[in-house]
Amino acid sequence: MDIYSVILTKLFLMPNSKISMVFMGTDDFAASILKRLARDPLFEVLFVVTPPDRPVGRKQVLTSCPVKILSDSLGLTVSFEPKDTLSIDFDFLVVASYGRILPESILNKAKYKSLNVHGSMLPAYRGASPIQTAILNGDDVTGISVMQMVKRMDAGPVFSFSEVAIRADHNAENLRSEMADWGAELLAQTIPGIYDGSIESTDQDDSEATYCPKIERSSGEIDWAIESAEMIDNKRRAYYPWPGIFTTYKGKRLKIHKTGVLAGTGREIGLVFSLDESIAVMTKKGLLVLESVQIEGKGAMDIQDFVRGYPDFVGSVLT
């Protein structure tokens, strides 16, 4: 019998006894983890801390985040203030994609541990964009870590981890979705082991730590003179759906939605040219084949349709 089953059996023998927790999170990644915990008979989510509704879009419509929407649908109590955790007793604090620094008074409030689900194999890729950075760097493997939260960012001891292969068809959106499911299951199997003392943590080696920055809207700008075709293609996958990748054509922003990579040299960097039945751009190393683009103010278009509308695109130099 595994740890989870043993703990579940013990708790069923004790009326009204479950592993209690407070959950903090915001986005779809966090919502997937919350959903797994909330439906588990072993756990009791006492309440959820998430940001309040915010204005979204041109009409600034007040919109709830995915964790708030899920919490409401599950009938969970929602708070907008992390300090509300100080007024109750609970076994675990679970944090995923919350985006706020928590004081030690809150991190130390849990009876057992305050845990974070992080999208990398720590100590690799501490910081705000581990999933995007793994794709950007062309990694074949990434992972999920369940760690104890400490004052320093993503530096706490790790209780468990799971490797996740990165496929060629992965982008930040679908890889993040898959990793959320992996992380939710890993967390659900790890908490019982911490609860009964059968799973211990391992300190991270700070000397091996790497860091990834917060992604900005400008992060998606292409530098044809510095970036190779492979790097730009990785960048497209890493920055999907936001902020996407873009260049400048005729003074307007040109988003690039679908690409391919070919070997090739001997042309001016940034030059757009026909290659058999394809349209390619010369990069620092290799050719970036354009398949779908979107000029500022228009919708996304197949590259051949775009060239018919902008025939001088072929022969131009992108900047």
FIDREN-327689 format. One record per residue (C-alpha): x, y, z; residue number from 0. Coordinates in nm, 4 decimals. Layout:
<xx X | yy Y | zz Z | num NUM>
...
//
This chain:
<xx 0.0000 | yy 0.0000 | zz 0.0000 | num 0>
<xx 0.1444 | yy 0.3416 | zz -0.0935 | num 1>
<xx 0.1831 | yy 0.6382 | zz 0.1422 | num 2>
<xx -0.1259 | yy 0.8118 | zz 0.0095 | num 3>
<xx -0.3466 | yy 0.5068 | zz 0.0714 | num 4>
<xx -0.2055 | yy 0.4518 | zz 0.4205 | num 5>
<xx -0.2752 | yy 0.8110 | zz 0.5264 | num 6>
<xx -0.6212 | yy 0.8030 | zz 0.3700 | num 7>
<xx -0.7078 | yy 0.4850 | zz 0.5629 | num 8>
<xx -0.5849 | yy 0.6351 | zz 0.8902 | num 9>
<xx -0.7870 | yy 0.9527 | zz 0.8431 | num 10>
<xx -1.1047 | yy 0.7647 | zz 0.7566 | num 11>
<xx -1.0706 | yy 0.5915 | zz 1.0958 | num 12>
<xx -1.0711 | yy 0.9355 | zz 1.2611 | num 13>
<xx -1.4084 | yy 1.1119 | zz 1.2110 | num 14>
<xx -1.3976 | yy 1.4637 | zz 1.0676 | num 15>
<xx -1.0211 | yy 1.4463 | zz 1.0206 | num 16>
<xx -0.8504 | yy 1.5568 | zz 0.6994 | num 17>
<xx -0.5228 | yy 1.7233 | zz 0.6040 | num 18>
<xx -0.6173 | yy 2.0897 | zz 0.6061 | num 19>
<xx -0.4687 | yy 2.3562 | zz 0.3835 | num 20>
<xx -0.4873 | yy 2.7101 | zz 0.2566 | num 21>
<xx -0.4279 | yy 2.7575 | zz -0.1150 | num 22>
<xx -0.2884 | yy 3.0678 | zz -0.2890 | num 23>
<xx -0.2837 | yy 3.1075 | zz -0.6662 | num 24>
<xx -0.4031 | yy 3.3007 | zz -0.9667 | num 25>
<xx -0.3839 | yy 3.1509 | zz -1.3162 | num 26>
<xx -0.4805 | yy 2.8317 | zz -1.5023 | num 27>
<xx -0.1675 | yy 2.6526 | zz -1.3780 | num 28>
<xx -0.2706 | yy 2.7166 | zz -1.0189 | num 29>
<xx -0.6352 | yy 2.6322 | zz -1.0907 | num 30>
<xx -0.5394 | yy 2.2852 | zz -1.2156 | num 31>
<xx -0.3548 | yy 2.2190 | zz -0.8907 | num 32>
<xx -0.6374 | yy 2.3526 | zz -0.6765 | num 33>
<xx -0.8906 | yy 2.1368 | zz -0.8602 | num 34>
<xx -0.6869 | yy 1.8221 | zz -0.7893 | num 35>
<xx -0.6556 | yy 1.9055 | zz -0.4186 | num 36>
<xx -1.0172 | yy 2.0116 | zz -0.3710 | num 37>
<xx -1.1628 | yy 1.6872 | zz -0.5095 | num 38>
<xx -0.9349 | yy 1.4655 | zz -0.3015 | num 39>
<xx -1.1008 | yy 1.3033 | zz 0.0048 | num 40>
<xx -0.7728 | yy 1.3247 | zz 0.1922 | num 41>
<xx -0.7586 | yy 1.7049 | zz 0.1879 | num 42>
<xx -0.9693 | yy 1.9947 | zz 0.3090 | num 43>
<xx -0.9130 | yy 2.3321 | zz 0.1464 | num 44>
<xx -1.0168 | yy 2.5735 | zz 0.4210 | num 45>
<xx -0.9992 | yy 2.8782 | zz 0.1986 | num 46>
<xx -0.8331 | yy 3.0208 | zz -0.1090 | num 47>
<xx -0.6347 | yy 3.3433 | zz -0.1370 | num 48>
<xx -0.6387 | yy 3.4988 | zz -0.4836 | num 49>
<xx -0.6316 | yy 3.8510 | zz -0.6329 | num 50>
<xx -0.9587 | yy 4.0458 | zz -0.6568 | num 51>
<xx -1.1384 | yy 4.0941 | zz -0.9900 | num 52>
<xx -0.9563 | yy 4.3255 | zz -1.2271 | num 53>
<xx -1.0610 | yy 4.5319 | zz -1.5312 | num 54>
<xx -0.9764 | yy 4.3523 | zz -1.8559 | num 55>
<xx -0.9862 | yy 4.4586 | zz -2.2214 | num 56>
<xx -1.0791 | yy 4.7825 | zz -2.3886 | num 57>
<xx -1.4085 | yy 4.8016 | zz -2.2018 | num 58>
<xx -1.2303 | yy 4.7343 | zz -1.8707 | num 59>
<xx -1.4785 | yy 4.4672 | zz -1.7655 | num 60>
<xx -1.4166 | yy 4.3382 | zz -1.4122 | num 61>
<xx -1.2986 | yy 3.9792 | zz -1.4559 | num 62>
<xx -1.2136 | yy 3.7054 | zz -1.2072 | num 63>
<xx -0.8908 | yy 3.5084 | zz -1.2414 | num 64>
<xx -0.9103 | yy 3.1311 | zz -1.3090 | num 65>
<xx -0.8513 | yy 3.0389 | zz -0.9424 | num 66>
<xx -1.1347 | yy 3.2686 | zz -0.8281 | num 67>
<xx -1.3702 | yy 3.1255 | zz -1.0920 | num 68>
<xx -1.2872 | yy 2.7672 | zz -0.9914 | num 69>
<xx -1.3158 | yy 2.8449 | zz -0.6202 | num 70>
<xx -1.6609 | yy 2.9934 | zz -0.6690 | num 71>
<xx -1.7736 | yy 2.6900 | zz -0.8695 | num 72>
<xx -1.6492 | yy 2.4549 | zz -0.5959 | num 73>
<xx -1.8068 | yy 2.6578 | zz -0.3175 | num 74>
<xx -1.4712 | yy 2.7364 | zz -0.1565 | num 75>
<xx -1.4260 | yy 3.0375 | zz 0.0678 | num 76>
<xx -1.2194 | yy 3.3073 | zz -0.1038 | num 77>
<xx -1.0048 | yy 3.5761 | zz 0.0538 | num 78>
<xx -0.8109 | yy 3.8530 | zz -0.1176 | num 79>
<xx -0.5719 | yy 3.9049 | zz 0.1751 | num 80>
<xx -0.2860 | yy 3.6641 | zz 0.2586 | num 81>
<xx -0.2857 | yy 3.7971 | zz 0.6156 | num 82>
<xx -0.6215 | yy 3.6234 | zz 0.6725 | num 83>
<xx -0.4236 | yy 3.3004 | zz 0.7080 | num 84>
<xx -0.2927 | yy 3.4289 | zz 1.0427 | num 85>
<xx -0.6343 | yy 3.3948 | zz 1.2066 | num 86>
<xx -0.6830 | yy 3.0197 | zz 1.1495 | num 87>
<xx -0.4997 | yy 2.6920 | zz 1.2033 | num 88>
<xx -0.4109 | yy 2.4663 | zz 0.9113 | num 89>
<xx -0.1645 | yy 2.1913 | zz 0.8234 | num 90>
<xx -0.0215 | yy 2.3115 | zz 0.4900 | num 91>
<xx 0.0003 | yy 2.6307 | zz 0.2885 | num 92>
<xx 0.0113 | yy 2.5530 | zz -0.0842 | num 93>
<xx 0.1177 | yy 2.8249 | zz -0.3291 | num 94>
<xx 0.1227 | yy 2.8050 | zz -0.7101 | num 95>
<xx 0.1597 | yy 3.0974 | zz -0.9525 | num 96>
<xx 0.0483 | yy 3.3491 | zz -0.6940 | num 97>
<xx 0.2884 | yy 3.6289 | zz -0.7866 | num 98>
<xx 0.3265 | yy 3.7946 | zz -0.4488 | num 99>
<xx 0.6078 | yy 3.7782 | zz -0.1935 | num 100>
<xx 0.4797 | yy 3.6405 | zz 0.1370 | num 101>
<xx 0.6206 | yy 3.7471 | zz 0.4742 | num 102>
<xx 0.7745 | yy 3.4894 | zz 0.7057 | num 103>
<xx 0.4836 | yy 3.5276 | zz 0.9483 | num 104>
<xx 0.2595 | yy 3.3682 | zz 0.6843 | num 105>
<xx 0.5145 | yy 3.1134 | zz 0.5601 | num 106>
<xx 0.5640 | yy 2.9914 | zz 0.9192 | num 107>
<xx 0.1932 | yy 2.9696 | zz 1.0018 | num 108>
<xx 0.1343 | yy 2.6203 | zz 0.8597 | num 109>
<xx 0.1576 | yy 2.3385 | zz 1.1157 | num 110>
<xx 0.3675 | yy 2.1311 | zz 0.8766 | num 111>
<xx 0.5047 | yy 2.3127 | zz 0.5716 | num 112>
<xx 0.4408 | yy 2.5942 | zz 0.3269 | num 113>
<xx 0.4829 | yy 2.4421 | zz -0.0179 | num 114>
<xx 0.5277 | yy 2.5813 | zz -0.3673 | num 115>
<xx 0.4861 | yy 2.3994 | zz -0.6989 | num 116>
<xx 0.7570 | yy 2.5312 | zz -0.9320 | num 117>
<xx 0.7855 | yy 2.4611 | zz -1.3050 | num 118>
<xx 1.1473 | yy 2.3473 | zz -1.3219 | num 119>
<xx 1.3948 | yy 2.0980 | zz -1.1817 | num 120>
<xx 1.5317 | yy 2.3195 | zz -0.9079 | num 121>
<xx 1.7836 | yy 2.4722 | zz -0.8634 | num 122>
<xx 1.7589 | yy 2.5256 | zz -1.2405 | num 123>
<xx 1.5460 | yy 2.8186 | zz -1.3547 | num 124>
<xx 1.4536 | yy 2.9893 | zz -1.0337 | num 125>
<xx 1.2335 | yy 3.2870 | zz -1.1067 | num 126>
<xx 0.9284 | yy 3.4000 | zz -1.2985 | num 127>
<xx 0.9503 | yy 3.2177 | zz -1.6342 | num 128>
<xx 1.0915 | yy 2.8633 | zz -1.5910 | num 129>
<xx 0.8705 | yy 2.6955 | zz -1.8513 | num 130>
<xx 0.9297 | yy 2.9602 | zz -2.1176 | num 131>
<xx 1.3036 | yy 2.9638 | zz -2.0476 | num 132>
<xx 1.3353 | yy 2.5863 | zz -2.0860 | num 133>
<xx 1.1768 | yy 2.6089 | zz -2.4318 | num 134>
<xx 1.3764 | yy 2.9196 | zz -2.5213 | num 135>
<xx 1.7021 | yy 2.7408 | zz -2.4399 | num 136>
<xx 1.6093 | yy 2.4371 | zz -2.6503 | num 137>
<xx 1.6040 | yy 2.1967 | zz -2.3532 | num 138>
<xx 1.4821 | yy 1.8418 | zz -2.4132 | num 139>
<xx 1.3701 | yy 1.7917 | zz -2.0533 | num 140>
<xx 1.2272 | yy 2.0129 | zz -1.7817 | num 141>
<xx 1.0343 | yy 1.9255 | zz -1.4681 | num 142>
<xx 0.8193 | yy 2.0067 | zz -1.1674 | num 143>
<xx 0.9497 | yy 2.0594 | zz -0.8138 | num 144>
<xx 0.7565 | yy 2.0626 | zz -0.4866 | num 145>
<xx 0.9602 | yy 2.2748 | zz -0.2496 | num 146>
<xx 0.9314 | yy 2.4357 | zz 0.0879 | num 147>
<xx 0.8861 | yy 2.8099 | zz 0.0678 | num 148>
<xx 1.1512 | yy 3.0267 | zz 0.2301 | num 149>
<xx 1.2248 | yy 3.3984 | zz 0.2285 | num 150>
<xx 1.4624 | yy 3.3699 | zz -0.0699 | num 151>
<xx 1.3045 | yy 3.3224 | zz -0.4110 | num 152>
<xx 1.2675 | yy 2.9545 | zz -0.5096 | num 153>
<xx 1.5584 | yy 2.8603 | zz -0.2824 | num 154>
<xx 1.3825 | yy 2.6308 | zz -0.0358 | num 155>
<xx 1.4539 | yy 2.2598 | zz 0.0139 | num 156>
<xx 1.2882 | yy 2.0262 | zz -0.2383 | num 157>
<xx 1.0608 | yy 1.7400 | zz -0.1283 | num 158>
<xx 0.9904 | yy 1.5844 | zz -0.4666 | num 159>
<xx 1.0315 | yy 1.6383 | zz -0.8393 | num 160>
<xx 0.9187 | yy 1.4875 | zz -1.1679 | num 161>
<xx 1.0856 | yy 1.5150 | zz -1.5087 | num 162>
<xx 0.8805 | yy 1.6245 | zz -1.8100 | num 163>
<xx 1.0003 | yy 1.5777 | zz -2.1694 | num 164>
<xx 0.9766 | yy 1.8790 | zz -2.4020 | num 165>
<xx 0.8448 | yy 1.7820 | zz -2.7466 | num 166>
<xx 0.8857 | yy 1.9726 | zz -3.0720 | num 167>
<xx 0.5140 | yy 2.0573 | zz -3.0686 | num 168>
<xx 0.5278 | yy 2.2069 | zz -2.7201 | num 169>
<xx 0.4815 | yy 2.5779 | zz -2.6684 | num 170>
<xx 0.4537 | yy 2.7634 | zz -2.3394 | num 171>
<xx 0.0770 | yy 2.7216 | zz -2.3309 | num 172>
<xx 0.0364 | yy 2.3482 | zz -2.3877 | num 173>
<xx 0.3520 | yy 2.2537 | zz -2.1953 | num 174>
<xx 0.2376 | yy 2.4627 | zz -1.8997 | num 175>
<xx -0.1004 | yy 2.2900 | zz -1.9083 | num 176>
<xx 0.0587 | yy 1.9444 | zz -1.9050 | num 177>
<xx 0.2999 | yy 2.0439 | zz -1.6299 | num 178>
<xx 0.0142 | yy 2.1737 | zz -1.4166 | num 179>
<xx -0.1454 | yy 1.8285 | zz -1.4276 | num 180>
<xx 0.1880 | yy 1.6632 | zz -1.3455 | num 181>
<xx 0.2474 | yy 1.9082 | zz -1.0635 | num 182>
<xx -0.0985 | yy 1.8606 | zz -0.9170 | num 183>
<xx -0.0547 | yy 1.4844 | zz -0.8980 | num 184>
<xx 0.2998 | yy 1.5123 | zz -0.7647 | num 185>
<xx 0.1841 | yy 1.7488 | zz -0.4904 | num 186>
<xx -0.1107 | yy 1.5257 | zz -0.3958 | num 187>
<xx 0.1269 | yy 1.2307 | zz -0.3564 | num 188>
<xx 0.3926 | yy 1.4332 | zz -0.1710 | num 189>
<xx 0.1823 | yy 1.5978 | zz 0.1008 | num 190>
<xx 0.0885 | yy 1.2683 | zz 0.2734 | num 191>
<xx 0.4566 | yy 1.1737 | zz 0.2900 | num 192>
<xx 0.5446 | yy 1.5053 | zz 0.4554 | num 193>
<xx 0.2458 | yy 1.4621 | zz 0.6868 | num 194>
<xx 0.3625 | yy 1.1245 | zz 0.8190 | num 195>
<xx 0.7356 | yy 1.2010 | zz 0.7992 | num 196>
<xx 0.8206 | yy 0.9439 | zz 0.5314 | num 197>
<xx 0.9304 | yy 1.2085 | zz 0.2776 | num 198>
<xx 1.2167 | yy 1.4385 | zz 0.3703 | num 199>
<xx 1.3476 | yy 1.7396 | zz 0.1851 | num 200>
<xx 1.6825 | yy 1.7925 | zz 0.0150 | num 201>
<xx 1.8580 | yy 2.1293 | zz 0.0244 | num 202>
<xx 1.9276 | yy 2.2928 | zz -0.3096 | num 203>
<xx 2.2844 | yy 2.3534 | zz -0.4219 | num 204>
<xx 2.2932 | yy 2.7306 | zz -0.4643 | num 205>
<xx 2.6130 | yy 2.7071 | zz -0.6678 | num 206>
<xx 2.4177 | yy 2.5296 | zz -0.9438 | num 207>
<xx 2.1258 | yy 2.7722 | zz -0.9453 | num 208>
<xx 2.0205 | yy 2.9453 | zz -1.2662 | num 209>
<xx 1.7663 | yy 3.2232 | zz -1.2952 | num 210>
<xx 1.5009 | yy 3.3341 | zz -1.5424 | num 211>
<xx 1.3562 | yy 3.6854 | zz -1.5673 | num 212>
<xx 1.0027 | yy 3.8120 | zz -1.5862 | num 213>
<xx 0.8831 | yy 3.8235 | zz -1.9468 | num 214>
<xx 0.7982 | yy 4.1670 | zz -2.0835 | num 215>
<xx 0.6027 | yy 4.2647 | zz -2.3929 | num 216>
<xx 0.9302 | yy 4.3693 | zz -2.5547 | num 217>
<xx 1.0839 | yy 4.0245 | zz -2.4952 | num 218>
<xx 0.9310 | yy 3.8986 | zz -2.8192 | num 219>
<xx 1.1179 | yy 4.1406 | zz -3.0466 | num 220>
<xx 1.3404 | yy 3.9598 | zz -3.2978 | num 221>
<xx 1.7014 | yy 4.0636 | zz -3.3476 | num 222>
<xx 1.7940 | yy 3.9122 | zz -3.6833 | num 223>
<xx 2.1620 | yy 4.0024 | zz -3.6419 | num 224>
<xx 2.2044 | yy 3.8264 | zz -3.3079 | num 225>
<xx 1.9519 | yy 3.5413 | zz -3.3052 | num 226>
<xx 1.9731 | yy 3.2238 | zz -3.5122 | num 227>
<xx 1.6758 | yy 3.0720 | zz -3.6920 | num 228>
<xx 1.6567 | yy 2.7961 | zz -3.4307 | num 229>
<xx 1.6654 | yy 3.0496 | zz -3.1495 | num 230>
<xx 1.3847 | yy 3.2549 | zz -3.3071 | num 231>
<xx 1.1748 | yy 2.9410 | zz -3.3588 | num 232>
<xx 1.2283 | yy 2.8463 | zz -2.9918 | num 233>
<xx 1.1372 | yy 3.2016 | zz -2.8985 | num 234>
<xx 0.8104 | yy 3.1731 | zz -3.0912 | num 235>
<xx 0.7184 | yy 2.8577 | zz -2.8989 | num 236>
<xx 0.8351 | yy 2.9976 | zz -2.5655 | num 237>
<xx 0.6395 | yy 3.3206 | zz -2.6017 | num 238>
<xx 0.3119 | yy 3.1694 | zz -2.7175 | num 239>
<xx 0.0502 | yy 3.2962 | zz -2.6561 | num 240>
<xx 0.2085 | yy 3.6029 | zz -2.4947 | num 241>
<xx 0.3893 | yy 3.8203 | zz -2.5854 | num 242>
<xx 0.4489 | yy 3.6445 | zz -2.9187 | num 243>
<xx 0.7392 | yy 3.7310 | zz -3.1480 | num 244>
<xx 0.7516 | yy 4.0272 | zz -3.3830 | num 245>
<xx 0.9658 | yy 4.2313 | zz -3.6198 | num 246>
<xx 0.9204 | yy 4.5582 | zz -3.8098 | num 247>
<xx 0.8064 | yy 4.5878 | zz -4.1717 | num 248>
<xx 0.7370 | yy 4.9295 | zz -4.3279 | num 249>
<xx 0.7375 | yy 5.0853 | zz -3.9834 | num 250>
<xx 0.4650 | yy 4.8518 | zz -3.8593 | num 251>
<xx 0.4815 | yy 4.5622 | zz -3.6160 | num 252>
<xx 0.4700 | yy 4.2270 | zz -3.7923 | num 253>
<xx 0.3853 | yy 3.9348 | zz -3.5669 | num 254>
<xx 0.5104 | yy 3.5923 | zz -3.6701 | num 255>
<xx 0.2838 | yy 3.3042 | zz -3.5678 | num 256>
<xx 0.4179 | yy 2.9928 | zz -3.7419 | num 257>
<xx 0.7724 | yy 2.9206 | zz -3.8552 | num 258>
<xx 1.0164 | yy 2.6554 | zz -3.9694 | num 259>
<xx 1.3951 | yy 2.6322 | zz -3.9739 | num 260>
<xx 1.6316 | yy 2.5521 | zz -4.2620 | num 261>
<xx 2.0068 | yy 2.5665 | zz -4.3082 | num 262>
<xx 2.1379 | yy 2.8430 | zz -4.5327 | num 263>
<xx 2.3877 | yy 3.1292 | zz -4.5662 | num 264>
<xx 2.5073 | yy 3.3969 | zz -4.8059 | num 265>
<xx 2.2353 | yy 3.6602 | zz -4.7891 | num 266>
<xx 2.1928 | yy 3.9902 | zz -4.6090 | num 267>
<xx 2.0694 | yy 3.9425 | zz -4.2539 | num 268>
<xx 1.6984 | yy 4.0236 | zz -4.2285 | num 269>
<xx 1.6419 | yy 3.9804 | zz -4.6040 | num 270>
<xx 1.3072 | yy 3.8269 | zz -4.7052 | num 271>
<xx 1.3304 | yy 3.6038 | zz -5.0129 | num 272>
<xx 1.1502 | yy 3.3265 | zz -5.1985 | num 273>
<xx 1.2839 | yy 2.9751 | zz -5.1518 | num 274>
<xx 1.1125 | yy 2.7219 | zz -5.3782 | num 275>
<xx 0.7491 | yy 2.7604 | zz -5.2663 | num 276>
<xx 0.8397 | yy 2.9091 | zz -4.9293 | num 277>
<xx 0.9205 | yy 3.2533 | zz -4.7922 | num 278>
<xx 1.2291 | yy 3.2750 | zz -4.5714 | num 279>
<xx 1.4302 | yy 3.5323 | zz -4.3770 | num 280>
<xx 1.8075 | yy 3.5270 | zz -4.3392 | num 281>
<xx 1.9158 | yy 3.5205 | zz -3.9750 | num 282>
<xx 2.2549 | yy 3.5249 | zz -3.8063 | num 283>
<xx 2.2610 | yy 3.1483 | zz -3.8582 | num 284>
<xx 2.0134 | yy 2.9635 | zz -4.0765 | num 285>
<xx 1.6887 | yy 3.0522 | zz -4.2490 | num 286>
<xx 1.3615 | yy 3.1195 | zz -4.0734 | num 287>
<xx 1.0749 | yy 2.9977 | zz -4.2913 | num 288>
<xx 0.7611 | yy 3.2072 | zz -4.2446 | num 289>
<xx 0.4276 | yy 3.0236 | zz -4.2495 | num 290>
<xx 0.1816 | yy 3.2620 | zz -4.0824 | num 291>
<xx 0.2159 | yy 3.6339 | zz -4.0050 | num 292>
<xx 0.0051 | yy 3.9266 | zz -3.8875 | num 293>
<xx 0.0632 | yy 4.2880 | zz -3.9803 | num 294>
<xx -0.0369 | yy 4.5537 | zz -3.7297 | num 295>
<xx -0.4107 | yy 4.6285 | zz -3.7550 | num 296>
<xx -0.4930 | yy 4.3078 | zz -3.9457 | num 297>
<xx -0.5660 | yy 3.9441 | zz -3.8648 | num 298>
<xx -0.3263 | yy 3.6514 | zz -3.8949 | num 299>
<xx -0.2660 | yy 3.5371 | zz -4.2556 | num 300>
<xx -0.0998 | yy 3.2492 | zz -4.4343 | num 301>
<xx 0.2311 | yy 3.3776 | zz -4.5681 | num 302>
<xx 0.1340 | yy 3.3262 | zz -4.9338 | num 303>
<xx -0.1841 | yy 3.5284 | zz -4.8838 | num 304>
<xx 0.0179 | yy 3.7974 | zz -4.7100 | num 305>
<xx 0.2677 | yy 3.8181 | zz -4.9979 | num 306>
<xx -0.0151 | yy 3.8548 | zz -5.2486 | num 307>
<xx -0.1414 | yy 4.1530 | zz -5.0482 | num 308>
<xx 0.2086 | yy 4.2929 | zz -4.9911 | num 309>
<xx 0.4115 | yy 4.1895 | zz -5.2975 | num 310>
<xx 0.7099 | yy 4.4070 | zz -5.2005 | num 311>
<xx 0.7483 | yy 4.2069 | zz -4.8783 | num 312>
<xx 0.9753 | yy 3.9721 | zz -5.0720 | num 313>
<xx 1.3010 | yy 4.1589 | zz -5.1128 | num 314>
<xx 1.2524 | yy 4.3778 | zz -4.8063 | num 315>
<xx 1.4885 | yy 4.3761 | zz -4.5094 | num 316>
<xx 1.3218 | yy 4.3277 | zz -4.1720 | num 317>
<xx 1.4463 | yy 4.5192 | zz -3.8679 | num 318>
//
